[in-house]
Amino acid sequence: MDGQVIASPHYYHHAQRVFEVVDRLRGKAQQLFDAANVLRKHQADESLPFGERSRAAILIEEANELAKEHLDLADRLIRDH
């Protein structure tokens, strides 16, 4: 980007908005990773019924996948803007 584009208030505001969205996506991804860690405790708790532990395993995988998608989107937003 040339200096004139960066200095433009319009592009500055746009870039600021992109980074706000990126920060939110990263925050949501961290929340999903944290939830997956909590679910790992349920998965490992042998006092819980097998079905509940099995469901925890599925939710762990889904949370991790969704978190990674959030991070991929954040990376694409930064790269494209």
ZIUR-V138095 format. One record per helix or strand of 2 or more residues. SS is the DSSP state (2 for helix, 1 for strand). FROM is the first residue (numbers start at 1). TO is the last residue. If there is no record, write none. Layout:
ss = <SS & SS>
from = <FROM & FROM>
to = <TO & TO>
//
This chain:
ss = <2 & 2 & 2>
from = <3 & 9 & 50>
to = <7 & 44 & 80>
//
